[in-house]
Amino acid sequence: MKRPFASFEELEEFFSSLASPGIRPGLERIARLLERLGHPEKMFPAVHIVGTNGKGSTAAFSERILRESGYSTALYTSPHLESPAERLLIDGNPLTVEEWSECAFEVEEAMRGDPALVGDPPTFFEVVTATAFVLCARRRIDIAVVEAGLGGRLDATNLLGDVRLTLITSISMDHMEFLGDTLEAIATEKFAVMRRGVPAIFSGTPPVRVAQFRSTALALGALPGVLTELYLCESLLNTQKSLSYTYRALAGRRLLFGEECGSAFASHDICIHLETTLHGVYQVENSALAVSGALLLAPRFPRITLESIRKGVAAARWPGRFETIDDAPPLILDGGHNPGGVEKLVDSLSLLYPGKRIGVVYGCMKDKAYTECLGLLRKVCSKLYCVPVPGNPRAASPELLARTACDAGWRAEAVLHFSDPLEALHAARLSEEVVVCCGSLYLIGYVKTRFPFSGKEERR
């Protein structure tokens, strides 16, 4: 028996040593590996969550509702912010490195015993996903909530063998080199995960893709629902600490919650007052999508009640998404890294901090649509602090970002660049009323692992 790894960092290096480099969409490698492992992906029911923005938050809401309903859960997400252990939580808790190591060695043995996998190894994400599925099967969970990676149709998670529900969050331009360079092409990849006879709910964002969602669902034999036709958001209150609203189901819910489904909710109105500490305004859509999914799961998971839904939304946590980690001045971390995500961030900032002097510390990957993102940030932010994403060779240089910002309409005197993100944050907190750090989840993770920063800045 091999000795377990001493840390998750060592485990991550081991996964990298097994995997082929880069991103290589396709299901042949992961399918072959899962077959050699005895098909763990078929040993537990799952909620499959795909989309461009909001997947992680929707997954966090969904998992916590199921957990508050008394079910044993797994939550599989990516990427991690601080530790690889975050990628798989069982009943809300990370597993030990020893347990991960045991299953990683099992995956290694399956790969080493197959010449095809030796010659064409799975990618890092595929190896980690296979290991996570083995862990879920071994733990005998009641249900897993699984977030897709960058794609849909060719994503490793699409091999889940017992999907009970598909949730599709908002869709926007991202990963165009793999998914296509139009919104229609990207949506095609996302919608393709729907399954015959399995309910699927699309957030309805953007509305122009709703017709494509319906036609794809019809072709695949899925049972479609559009979130914007299923509920009303009433009495919305968004503060710097929390977000609350009333979820009121519309008559269209009969498409999903009718008597033919045997739902306990079919015979009466559904009205739930919800409150969450995930307070970006975009969390209304994400939480409502999770709530609609939970109502849809209730016939097969009868411990789901309106009260467990309310408790689950209130208790859900998802770091790095409009997360305020300090108050003097407010320091907000947000993982928005594409135009759709940044637009939602801008909407939240304008609602919560009208008239405030907002500085944005921005770093991103050079293959992202940063020109458009910088243009969006200019609507609410008064000063830009361009930074690198430390340790990431894909990162855009601060100098490139600064030049691009000026071309996008920023005033030259409002654009600064720094070689150290922490130095930029220090400078921003000395002069701005609100500071937001965004552009890359890797940057957010870098900042979170170093907070609280050394020393306490003095306000000017």
Order of alpha helices (4+ residues) and beta strands (2+ residues): alpha-alpha-beta-alpha-beta-beta-beta-alpha-alpha-alpha-beta-beta-alpha-alpha-beta-alpha-beta-beta-beta-alpha-beta-alpha-alpha-beta-beta-alpha-beta-alpha-beta-alpha-beta-alpha-beta-alpha
